[in-house]
């Protein structure tokens, strides 16, 4: 998805993990994914570089769809659709 498409998504759950280092954002995402329904969109906010790698790998392994990453000033927004 393009940056514009990602920004236009309706997010059902936002996880702010900007204050944590790896593996904190991944652990926060794992906890939060259980609180949303199948097909819902979740965004993870993180300033940790490793999160851009870890979240998509975990999502694909667990049957969720990685939608993309939007770059913000000093952090990223990573978007997933729950499988």
MDTraj code that builds the backbone (N, CA, C; nanometers):
import mdtraj as md
import numpy as np

residues = "UNK UNK UNK UNK UNK UNK UNK UNK UNK UNK UNK UNK UNK UNK UNK UNK UNK UNK UNK UNK UNK UNK UNK UNK UNK UNK UNK UNK UNK UNK UNK UNK UNK UNK UNK UNK UNK UNK UNK UNK UNK UNK UNK UNK UNK UNK UNK UNK UNK UNK UNK UNK UNK UNK UNK UNK UNK UNK UNK UNK UNK UNK UNK UNK UNK UNK UNK UNK UNK UNK UNK UNK UNK UNK UNK UNK UNK UNK UNK UNK UNK UNK UNK".split()
xyz = np.array([
    [0.0837, -0.1188, 0.0000],
    [0.0000, 0.0000, 0.0000],
    [0.0881, 0.1251, 0.0000],
    [0.0357, 0.2315, -0.0569],
    [0.1097, 0.3570, -0.0565],
    [0.0971, 0.4239, 0.0807],
    [0.1821, 0.5220, 0.1051],
    [0.1754, 0.5965, 0.2312],
    [0.0373, 0.6604, 0.2478],
    [-0.0192, 0.7123, 0.1395],
    [-0.1512, 0.7756, 0.1445],
    [-0.2594, 0.6741, 0.1802],
    [-0.2520, 0.5546, 0.1210],
    [-0.3501, 0.4493, 0.1505],
    [-0.3398, 0.4044, 0.2957],
    [-0.2173, 0.3921, 0.3457],
    [-0.1990, 0.3532, 0.4852],
    [-0.2591, 0.4585, 0.5784],
    [-0.2342, 0.5849, 0.5499],
    [-0.2847, 0.6932, 0.6352],
    [-0.4368, 0.7001, 0.6323],
    [-0.4991, 0.6539, 0.5231],
    [-0.6446, 0.6604, 0.5087],
    [-0.7169, 0.5414, 0.5726],
    [-0.6420, 0.4415, 0.6190],
    [-0.7046, 0.3234, 0.6801],
    [-0.7829, 0.3608, 0.8058],
    [-0.8923, 0.2891, 0.8279],
    [-0.9660, 0.3021, 0.9534],
    [-0.9053, 0.2024, 1.0504],
    [-0.8424, 0.2537, 1.1548],
    [-0.7707, 0.1698, 1.2510],
    [-0.8644, 0.1339, 1.3666],
    [-0.8720, 0.0028, 1.3967],
    [-0.9555, -0.0439, 1.5069],
    [-0.8816, -0.0436, 1.6399],
    [-0.7480, -0.0556, 1.6337],
    [-0.6665, -0.0604, 1.7556],
    [-0.5318, 0.0034, 1.7261],
    [-0.4902, 0.0941, 1.8144],
    [-0.3597, 0.1567, 1.8014],
    [-0.2766, 0.1203, 1.9241],
    [-0.1555, 0.0731, 1.8988],
    [-0.0649, 0.0329, 2.0067],
    [0.0545, 0.1270, 2.0041],
    [0.0694, 0.2069, 2.1083],
    [0.1811, 0.3004, 2.1157],
    [0.2949, 0.2374, 2.1944],
    [0.3944, 0.1853, 2.1211],
    [0.5096, 0.1192, 2.1830],
    [0.6363, 0.2004, 2.1590],
    [0.6222, 0.3316, 2.1404],
    [0.7385, 0.4156, 2.1099],
    [0.8376, 0.4244, 2.2248],
    [0.7942, 0.4007, 2.3465],
    [0.8838, 0.4097, 2.4610],
    [0.9564, 0.2808, 2.4933],
    [0.9371, 0.1769, 2.4112],
    [0.9995, 0.0474, 2.4394],
    [1.0964, 0.0087, 2.3286],
    [1.1981, -0.0660, 2.3672],
    [1.2941, -0.1190, 2.2703],
    [1.2596, -0.2648, 2.2427],
    [1.3141, -0.3183, 2.1366],
    [1.2924, -0.4574, 2.0988],
    [1.3236, -0.5491, 2.2173],
    [1.2385, -0.6436, 2.2532],
    [1.1198, -0.6907, 2.1819],
    [0.9889, -0.6280, 2.2308],
    [0.9941, -0.5158, 2.2998],
    [0.8745, -0.4529, 2.3554],
    [0.7623, -0.4296, 2.2562],
    [0.7884, -0.3664, 2.1403],
    [0.6795, -0.3435, 2.0454],
    [0.6131, -0.4733, 1.9972],
    [0.6925, -0.5763, 1.9757],
    [0.6369, -0.7048, 1.9326],
    [0.5499, -0.7648, 2.0424],
    [0.5965, -0.7589, 2.1660],
    [0.5170, -0.8121, 2.2776],
    [0.3862, -0.7351, 2.2931],
    [0.3910, -0.6024, 2.2770],
    [0.2694, -0.5203, 2.2840],
    [0.1724, -0.5582, 2.1718],
    [0.2247, -0.5817, 2.0529],
    [0.1410, -0.6205, 1.9386],
    [0.0756, -0.7563, 1.9635],
    [0.1523, -0.8506, 2.0182],
    [0.0986, -0.9839, 2.0474],
    [-0.0168, -0.9755, 2.1467],
    [-0.0034, -0.8899, 2.2491],
    [-0.1110, -0.8728, 2.3472],
    [-0.2340, -0.8097, 2.2819],
    [-0.2122, -0.7063, 2.2033],
    [-0.3224, -0.6284, 2.1471],
    [-0.3998, -0.7023, 2.0387],
    [-0.3345, -0.7897, 1.9637],
    [-0.4018, -0.8569, 1.8517],
    [-0.5193, -0.9415, 1.9016],
    [-0.5108, -0.9882, 2.0249],
    [-0.6193, -1.0690, 2.0819],
    [-0.7422, -0.9887, 2.1202],
    [-0.7304, -0.8565, 2.1177],
    [-0.8420, -0.7716, 2.1599],
    [-0.9245, -0.7195, 2.0419],
    [-0.8854, -0.7564, 1.9193],
    [-0.9598, -0.7111, 1.8017],
    [-1.0145, -0.8303, 1.7249],
    [-1.1129, -0.8036, 1.6410],
    [-1.1752, -0.9104, 1.5638],
    [-1.1034, -0.9398, 1.4340],
    [-1.1358, -1.0522, 1.3768],
    [-1.0795, -1.0925, 1.2480],
    [-1.1154, -0.9890, 1.1419],
    [-1.0174, -0.9476, 1.0634],
    [-1.0376, -0.8468, 0.9601],
    [-1.0170, -0.7044, 1.0081],
    [-1.0026, -0.6862, 1.1402],
    [-0.9792, -0.5529, 1.1959],
    [-0.8355, -0.5085, 1.1681],
    [-0.8159, -0.3774, 1.1675],
    [-0.6852, -0.3176, 1.1401],
    [-0.6222, -0.2692, 1.2710],
    [-0.4946, -0.3013, 1.2881],
    [-0.4194, -0.2567, 1.4048],
    [-0.2962, -0.1813, 1.3548],
    [-0.2634, -0.0723, 1.4246],
    [-0.1383, -0.0019, 1.3955],
    [-0.0503, -0.0090, 1.5189],
    [0.0787, -0.0266, 1.4952],
    [0.1776, -0.0289, 1.6022],
    [0.2703, 0.0898, 1.5793],
    [0.2813, 0.1762, 1.6802],
    [0.3718, 0.2906, 1.6737],
    [0.5006, 0.2515, 1.7443],
    [0.6126, 0.2655, 1.6759],
    [0.7400, 0.2248, 1.7333],
    [0.8534, 0.3108, 1.6798],
    [0.9509, 0.3376, 1.7649],
    [1.0712, 0.4092, 1.7242],
    [1.1888, 0.3131, 1.7081],
    [1.1672, 0.1848, 1.7368],
    [1.2726, 0.0838, 1.7303],
    [1.2846, 0.0292, 1.5872],
    [1.4031, 0.0424, 1.5280],
    [1.4269, -0.0016, 1.3894],
    [1.3922, -0.1487, 1.3669],
    [1.4231, -0.2335, 1.4652],
    [1.3994, -0.3770, 1.4510],
    [1.2529, -0.4123, 1.4344],
    [1.1654, -0.3258, 1.4809],
    [1.0223, -0.3508, 1.4730],
    [0.9763, -0.3603, 1.3274],
    [1.0384, -0.2840, 1.2386],
    [0.9997, -0.2865, 1.0972],
    [1.0231, -0.4240, 1.0352],
    [1.1143, -0.4995, 1.0907],
    [1.1444, -0.6359, 1.0457],
    [1.0609, -0.7381, 1.1214],
    [1.0579, -0.7235, 1.2546],
    [0.9977, -0.8248, 1.3416],
    [0.8465, -0.8370, 1.3263],
    [0.7763, -0.7256, 1.3210],
    [0.6295, -0.7296, 1.3156],
    [0.5798, -0.7977, 1.1875],
    [0.6307, -0.7603, 1.0684],
    [0.5830, -0.8300, 0.9477],
    [0.6102, -0.9802, 0.9494],
    [0.7285, -1.0207, 0.9977],
    [0.7612, -1.1642, 1.0045],
    [0.6648, -1.2368, 1.0967],
    [0.6408, -1.1797, 1.2152],
    [0.5488, -1.2398, 1.3115],
    [0.4073, -1.2458, 1.2539],
    [0.3619, -1.1372, 1.1927],
    [0.2257, -1.1312, 1.1374],
    [0.2048, -1.2407, 1.0329],
    [0.2985, -1.2536, 0.9405],
    [0.2849, -1.3543, 0.8358],
    [0.2871, -1.4954, 0.8927],
    [0.3696, -1.5173, 0.9936],
    [0.3787, -1.6490, 1.0564],
    [0.2474, -1.6861, 1.1269],
    [0.1789, -1.5856, 1.1809],
    [0.0553, -1.6090, 1.2565],
    [-0.0712, -1.5967, 1.1723],
    [-0.0572, -1.5706, 1.0424],
    [-0.1731, -1.5640, 0.9547],
    [-0.2402, -1.4281, 0.9470],
    [-0.1709, -1.3245, 0.9936],
    [-0.2217, -1.1882, 0.9817],
    [-0.1594, -1.1257, 0.8562],
    [-0.2226, -1.0216, 0.8050],
    [-0.1724, -0.9566, 0.6839],
    [-0.0980, -0.8277, 0.7180],
    [0.0285, -0.8234, 0.6822],
    [0.1077, -0.7011, 0.6975],
    [0.0685, -0.6080, 0.5842],
    [0.0205, -0.4891, 0.6180],
    [-0.0278, -0.3951, 0.5172],
    [0.0779, -0.2940, 0.4742],
    [0.1709, -0.2626, 0.5637],
    [0.2758, -0.1681, 0.5292],
    [0.3216, -0.0867, 0.6480],
    [0.4229, -0.0051, 0.6239],
    [0.4814, 0.0801, 0.7271],
    [0.4844, 0.2233, 0.6771],
    [0.4350, 0.3141, 0.7600],
    [0.4387, 0.4571, 0.7284],
    [0.5464, 0.5215, 0.8146],
    [0.6323, 0.5985, 0.7518],
    [0.7393, 0.6688, 0.8228],
    [0.6852, 0.8004, 0.8775],
    [0.7040, 0.8222, 1.0048],
    [0.6669, 0.9486, 1.0679],
    [0.7961, 1.0152, 1.1155],
    [0.7858, 1.1297, 1.1750],
    [0.9031, 1.2001, 1.2251],
    [0.9519, 1.1336, 1.3541],
    [1.0566, 1.0515, 1.3448],
    [1.1154, 0.9871, 1.4614],
    [1.0549, 0.8537, 1.5004],
    [0.9550, 0.8066, 1.4259],
    [0.8956, 0.6751, 1.4548],
    [0.8237, 0.6216, 1.3309],
    [0.7711, 0.4998, 1.3424],
    [0.7004, 0.4346, 1.2323],
    [0.5619, 0.3944, 1.2793],
    [0.4717, 0.3802, 1.1833],
    [0.3400, 0.3223, 1.2073],
    [0.3332, 0.1979, 1.1204],
    [0.3177, 0.0833, 1.1849],
    [0.3129, -0.0442, 1.1152],
    [0.1691, -0.0942, 1.1185],
    [0.1153, -0.1290, 1.0022],
    [-0.0249, -0.1652, 0.9911],
    [-0.0423, -0.3141, 0.9613],
    [-0.1357, -0.3768, 1.0346],
    [-0.1691, -0.5175, 1.0175],
    [-0.3190, -0.5345, 1.0072],
    [-0.3592, -0.6383, 0.9343],
    [-0.4998, -0.6803, 0.9347],
    [-0.5023, -0.8180, 1.0005],
    [-0.5860, -0.8319, 1.1029],
    [-0.5928, -0.9594, 1.1759],
    [-0.6533, -1.0670, 1.0865],
    [-0.5879, -1.1824, 1.0849],
    [-0.6338, -1.2956, 1.0034],
    [-0.7443, -1.3728, 1.0689],
])
top = md.Topology()
chain = top.add_chain()
for i, resn in enumerate(residues, 1):
    res = top.add_residue(resn, chain, resSeq=i)
    for name in ("N", "CA", "C"):
        top.add_atom(name, md.element.get_by_symbol(name[0]), res)
traj = md.Trajectory(xyz[None], top)
